[in-house]
Amino acid sequence: MKVHEQVSATKQVFGPEDALALAATVDRIVASKGRRVIEVDLRRDRPSRDELLKLLLGPTGKLRAPSLLQGRILVVGFDEASYSKLLL
């Protein structure tokens, strides 16, 4: 995979409004929390603002890392299977 842009989470903070703006640009979100992977198809389901923020933000109130934007899919958190599927 070719990286077009890499942003350090320590240098550029993505707060709640930034995370929601990023989510508005995608069709699908794949969020990993612990061993759980939650997939949301934003074309069919539109979660509330609070539900989206629970998926996107970590305990610090910032966008969870790592986050990967590939096309119209946003992957938040790390799940090896999710990354493998996207990178093939």
C-alpha positions as CSV (number, residue, x, y, z in Angstrom):
1,M,0.0,0.0,0.0
2,K,1.2,3.5,-0.8
3,V,0.9,6.0,2.0
4,H,-0.2,9.4,0.7
5,E,-0.2,11.2,4.0
6,Q,1.0,10.2,7.5
7,V,0.1,12.3,10.5
8,S,1.6,12.0,14.0
9,A,-1.2,12.0,16.6
10,T,1.2,13.7,19.0
11,K,1.7,16.7,16.6
12,Q,-1.8,17.0,15.1
13,V,-4.7,16.5,17.5
14,F,-7.9,15.1,16.1
15,G,-10.6,16.1,18.6
16,P,-14.3,15.2,18.5
17,E,-15.3,17.7,15.8
18,D,-12.3,16.6,13.7
19,A,-13.2,13.0,14.1
20,L,-16.8,13.6,13.1
21,A,-15.7,15.6,10.0
22,L,-13.4,12.7,9.0
23,A,-16.3,10.2,9.5
24,A,-18.5,12.4,7.3
25,T,-16.2,11.6,4.3
26,V,-16.5,7.8,4.5
27,D,-19.1,5.2,3.8
28,R,-17.9,2.6,6.3
29,I,-16.2,2.6,9.7
30,V,-14.4,-0.4,11.1
31,A,-13.6,0.2,14.8
32,S,-11.7,-2.1,17.0
33,K,-12.1,-1.9,20.8
34,G,-10.2,-4.7,22.6
35,R,-11.1,-7.9,20.9
36,R,-14.4,-6.5,19.5
37,V,-14.6,-5.2,15.9
38,I,-17.6,-3.1,15.1
39,E,-18.4,-2.3,11.4
40,V,-20.8,0.4,10.6
41,D,-22.1,1.0,7.0
42,L,-22.9,4.7,7.0
43,R,-24.8,4.5,3.8
44,R,-27.4,2.2,5.4
45,D,-27.1,3.0,9.1
46,R,-26.6,6.5,10.6
47,P,-25.6,6.2,14.2
48,S,-26.2,9.2,16.5
49,R,-23.4,11.7,17.1
50,D,-22.7,10.2,20.6
51,E,-22.5,6.6,19.2
52,L,-20.1,7.7,16.5
53,L,-17.9,9.5,19.0
54,K,-17.8,6.3,21.2
55,L,-16.4,4.4,18.2
56,L,-13.9,7.1,17.1
57,L,-12.5,8.5,20.3
58,G,-10.3,7.1,22.9
59,P,-10.2,7.8,26.7
60,T,-8.3,11.0,26.1
61,G,-11.1,12.4,23.9
62,K,-9.0,12.3,20.8
63,L,-9.2,10.1,17.6
64,R,-8.1,6.6,18.5
65,A,-4.8,5.5,17.1
66,P,-3.9,3.9,14.9
67,S,-6.4,5.2,12.4
68,L,-6.3,4.4,8.7
69,L,-8.3,6.0,5.9
70,Q,-8.4,3.9,2.7
71,G,-10.7,5.2,0.1
72,R,-14.1,5.5,1.7
73,I,-13.3,3.2,4.7
74,L,-12.0,4.5,8.0
75,V,-10.4,1.9,10.3
76,V,-10.0,3.0,13.9
77,G,-8.0,1.1,16.4
78,F,-5.9,-2.0,15.6
79,D,-7.3,-5.4,14.6
80,E,-4.9,-7.5,12.6
81,A,-7.6,-9.2,10.6
82,S,-9.2,-5.9,9.6
83,Y,-5.9,-4.5,8.4
84,S,-5.1,-7.7,6.6
85,K,-8.4,-7.6,4.8
86,L,-7.9,-4.0,3.7
87,L,-4.3,-4.4,2.7
88,L,-4.8,-7.3,0.3
